[in-house]
């Protein structure tokens, strides 16, 4: 069973979210449970001391001298690296702050004049879909958030990642699309492992999608796209897949 932990110091908001989550769990028969619903960050930390791969709904603007939502999220991420963080806030654009704290938030629920419960229930449904996709193919899907959508992209479809012009953004290319999401090539390089090669500081390319390499002009082609190739990228190619340098070599 997946535990859900909720921390918001506005009693009405917290009650709306808890009620909506519990109703969603009941109606959809999710294998989940609201374990903790509190206004106090330390109480949540105590309750979640041994939590693993849990779901956390956290108010950003906690009225607490020691904790705000981002500090609380950072501590929870340290304890539960695979937990899912959802932030509750009065402000819409907080992606840059989660990047600053090195946090990956699944979603942001914005407080407004309308009851917040339906948004929380919808978010839980999206989390459930995400978790089911991970269980069916845990090593074959890449999950990203683009705009207001959570996307699950099969690894076999990814051609390469490229640094985007906007700070802290990355492009993901497949044969028929380009997706823009918040990320870092340095982190992706670690996450994707040996299936992908850092051919240049701005490119992370799927090894099996490389079609040709032009060592003289520092280029390569993957899935019909031209990518840059640096000196360190050449060394990476040689160490990870020497056979590529003998196929389509220019």
Secondary structure, 3 states (H helix, E strand, C coil): CEEEEEECCCHHHHHHHHHHHHHHHHHHCCCEEEEEEECCHHHHHHHCCCCCCCEEEEECCCCCCCCCHHHHHHHHHHHCCCCEEEEEECCCCCHHHHHHCCCCEEEEEECCCCCCHHHHHHHHHHHHHHHHHHHHCCCCEEEEEECCEEEEEEHHHCCEEEECCCCCEEEEECCCCEEEEECCHHHHHHHHHHHEEEEECCEEEEHHHEEEEECCCCEEEECCEEEECCHHHHHHHHHHCHHHHHCCEC
